[in-house]
Structures are given as structure tokens and as C-alpha cells.
Amino acid sequence: SAAAPRPWRLFGAMCLLRLPRITQSLEKEEEEMAALMEQIELEKSHYSDHEIRKLEEEEELRRRKESAYDDEAPGKTVIMAQDLEDKWEQKLLRFEAAPRITDADKNNNRTSLNRRLDSNLMLLVKQKIGNQELWLLPQVEWQPGETLRSTAERAMAMFLGDHIQAKILGNAPYGIYKYKFPRAIRTEDNVGAKVFFFKAFLQSNDLSQAELKEDYLWVAKDELGDYLKSEYLKKVNRFLLD
Amino acid sequence: LCSFLFSSWLLQTVPFRGSHWQTSLLAFRASLPMRAQPKKKKKVDVKREQAQKDRMKKKIKKLEKAAPEMIPIEDFITPLKYSDSNRVRSLPPLSFEETERRVLLMKKWSLFKQKQDKAEKKAIQTLTEAQQEALKELRLESEELYQAAIRRDEGLFPFERDGPNYTPPLPDYDPPEGKCVDITKVYTQ
């Protein structure tokens, strides 16, 4: 039985998330608790082999200093535990890890993927809706014959090219944004549009192969307010975990 | 063991190829050198072999019925060298202020964790609500799309991802060479 054509136009939108690459910094309570746990663990522990060796060697050194003469010939070199510790300390200081706050952070370059490595970044593109240019999650109109998930995949491929590797989390949409067209273009069978959002995790690390045609940005959840309209933002925030 | 005897028994009766004693497989009885006395050994052989096989099978059953040996859990057994008295750490006892500070910190921590847990549960709740709303609207639109949406995604699990580290990876880092020798003891029952 043929259903009457609905007056809502359907869109599929993709929320592509770049997952964090470094751990978030600890809160004040977490730091205090971590220090306390370390202290308690130290108090409840026993001496390790290395520590016993260190204590014994310190005892011997002390005894040798107090007694005026040397028991063994001074030419004999014995590696002390303290020397080993110093050597390890030196080795650690010579290693330089990559900085947690990258250059992109300092320049606030919002098109780069290396910014804010400790939080989720999502893709925003500038699209023309009606006669306005808006910042939106990439969306494309649904065509009969495809599922909404493939609409969202098409939207992603349109803006980032075919070689993008993303894991889409399931067949079901995560959120919906419904809006009615302004009275000027509203007709009987074209009342408004429903945008269904899908979520995906970005798997590939660099997007140098992607052909980004339009203006794009990678923003974190707290920066979304700078770009999205309030109603749209409210619906999008509901399905985004911090 | 019994299968070996069985196969050796079989080998004796099957003629080997290229032997000058027989011309065809069917004529093997006639070509073997025959004595005047008919051989009665075959029945006794068969009985003896049968008895041997039964004894073997009984022995195997007895061994299998015996309970398997317990595998010791190495984590639960403290090696003796760590219960020496000189190993005990000697630290000054905690002051009153220190114990007070610890107790207050534990209370603050439990409150912090409770708030964190509540926030997480609320976030999950809004997530499921948003999804249910989206599915409801989709159902209103078209039943076919709704059915496609609630179908299970087979390719999603198993999902693997390397967790975040403390610092981002260095671009040209050459890790030092090293060999890892696995010395875990493997027990078989």
C-alpha cells in the first residue's frame, strides 16, 4: 500500500569524532588522592632487593669511614646501588617526550587535527541552506532507495573523500533536529526538514589524502557554541559525551 | 597400544606388493607355504589379542578417572624470601594531623566520586533519550527506514582501539632494542 508522501524532507548528518590521543589532566582531588595512595602503598610495603642492597652498602660505607683503615685495596671498583640509581636518573633526564600542548594549540589553529589532544574533536563544515551559509555537521539529503546510515556515509565521503576510515557506531540515529521552513517557501507537502545524526569514530590519523573542498573546522564540545545556532546546538549536545 | 597391535595383526595378513610368492591378491592363501597341520593358533591368537586389548582399555579408563592434579596459583603463594624480618620497613608512626588529613581527604574523595558517577549516569540517560526520540520520529516518517535503523550492526563488534597515553607519540622515535624472555611456568594437568 502506497503511503501518502510525508511533508518532511529527510537529511542524514554525520558527527565524525576524533578520539583523544592523550589522557586528560587530573583534577585537584584526583591528584591528592593519587599521592595519598602512593604514600599508603609505600608504608605497607616491604623492602625490595635493590633497597636492601642500598642499605647494606650504606652501612658498609659508614663502617669503613668510622674505622680508620681500609679492609680492601682501594683499587677495587664495586658498582654501588646508588651509582646505578644516578645512572638511571641521568638516562631519564636525557629523554624528551613530545609536548602535551602542541603548536596547533598555541596558534589556535582550528583546522588542524593536532589541537586539544585530550578531548574529542568533531568536524564542522560550512553549508548553504536556503540562502544562508551556516556552520553544520556535514549533512546531505536522503534519496529513496538508501538507508539513512548510507546517507550519512555519503555526506562524510562528500566532504572528506572516499579514503576516509571511520567506524560508524551502529545503524540507528543518535539524535534528530526538526525544523520548519520559513513561511515564504513552506508549502502543503514541503513543511520542513528532519536531520538525523549519526556518530562515527575517526580511525585514520592523518587526513592528508582527504580532499576538503569547503571550509571545515575541528572543534571540541565546549567550542561548538561559537559556531552552531542555539536550537541546533541544544539537540547536538544531547548525544555528545564530554 | 591396542591400535598398534591391531595394525600389526593386519599387516601380517595383507600381502606386500612385489613379493615373488603370490601373483594376485585373491590367491594369497594358496601361495603361502602350507604345512600339513591346519593352524589352530589363529583362534587362540585372536582371543589373546582381544584379552590384551581389554586390559589396555581398562587401564586407560582407570587413569582417566583419577582426579586431575591441582595447578598452584603462583600469585597466592608468597615466596619464602619475602617473609624475612629484615624486610620490614621502619618508618616513624603517623602523627595525629596526618591521620586527620587522611580521613578528611577520603571523605572529600567519596563525595567527588559520587558526583562524577551521577553525572556519568545522567549523560547516558540523555543519550538514550535522544536516540529514542530520533527513532520515534523516524518511525513516523517511514517504517522501512525504521526497520533498517533498528537492525543489528554485525561489523561493529569486536571493536578494538589503543587507549590514550600520557604524551603524544614522537614522530621519529627509535625505541631501544631489547629482547623479552618469557619465563612463566606452564603447568599441564
Contacts between the chains, C-beta under 8 A, distances in Angstrom:
chain1	res1	chain2	res2	distance
A	3	B	142	7.5
A	6	B	140	8.0
A	6	B	141	5.8
A	6	B	142	7.6
A	8	B	141	6.4
A	10	B	141	6.4
A	10	B	145	7.9
A	19	B	161	7.1
A	19	B	164	7.7
A	20	B	164	5.0
A	21	B	164	5.6
A	21	B	165	7.4
A	21	B	168	5.5
A	22	B	164	5.2
A	22	B	165	6.2
A	22	B	166	6.4
A	22	B	167	6.4
A	22	B	168	5.8
A	23	B	164	5.1
A	23	B	165	7.1
A	23	B	166	5.8
A	27	B	112	7.6
A	29	B	108	6.0
A	29	B	109	6.0
A	29	B	112	4.6
A	30	B	112	7.8
A	32	B	105	5.9
A	33	B	105	6.8
A	33	B	109	5.1
A	36	B	102	6.4
A	36	B	105	6.0
A	42	B	89	7.8
A	43	B	89	7.2
A	43	B	91	6.1
A	45	B	89	6.5
A	46	B	82	6.2
A	46	B	87	4.1
A	46	B	88	6.2
A	46	B	89	6.3
A	47	B	86	7.6
A	47	B	87	4.9
A	47	B	88	7.7
A	47	B	89	6.1
A	52	B	86	7.3
A	52	B	87	7.3
A	97	B	166	7.9
A	97	B	167	4.2
A	97	B	170	7.0
A	98	B	167	5.2
A	98	B	168	4.8
A	98	B	169	6.7
A	98	B	170	4.8
A	98	B	171	7.9
A	99	B	167	7.5
A	99	B	168	7.9
A	100	B	166	7.8
A	100	B	167	5.9
A	100	B	168	7.1
A	102	B	168	7.1
A	114	B	168	7.9
A	117	B	168	5.6
A	118	B	164	7.4
A	147	B	145	6.5
A	147	B	148	4.3
A	147	B	149	7.2
A	148	B	138	7.3
A	148	B	145	5.8
A	148	B	148	7.4
A	148	B	149	6.3
A	149	B	148	7.6
A	149	B	149	7.4
A	167	B	156	7.5
A	167	B	159	6.9
A	168	B	153	7.8
A	169	B	156	6.8
A	170	B	153	4.7
A	170	B	156	6.0
A	171	B	148	6.5
A	171	B	149	5.3
A	171	B	150	7.2
A	171	B	151	5.4
A	171	B	152	7.7
A	171	B	153	5.1
A	172	B	131	6.3
A	172	B	134	7.6
A	172	B	135	6.2
A	172	B	149	4.7
A	172	B	150	6.1
A	173	B	131	7.1
A	173	B	134	4.3
A	173	B	135	7.1
A	173	B	138	6.6
A	173	B	149	6.4
A	174	B	127	7.5
A	174	B	130	6.4
A	174	B	131	5.6
A	174	B	134	6.6
A	175	B	130	4.6
A	175	B	131	7.2
A	175	B	133	7.6
A	175	B	134	5.5
A	176	B	130	7.8
A	176	B	133	6.2
A	176	B	134	4.0
A	176	B	137	5.1
A	176	B	138	7.6
A	178	B	137	6.8
A	194	B	137	6.1
A	194	B	141	6.8
A	196	B	134	6.0
A	196	B	138	6.7
A	197	B	134	7.5
A	201	B	161	7.6
A	235	B	130	7.6
A	238	B	126	5.3
A	238	B	127	7.3
A	238	B	129	7.4
A	238	B	130	4.1
A	239	B	126	7.8
A	239	B	127	5.7
A	239	B	130	4.7
A	239	B	131	7.1
A	241	B	123	5.6
A	241	B	127	7.0
A	242	B	123	7.3
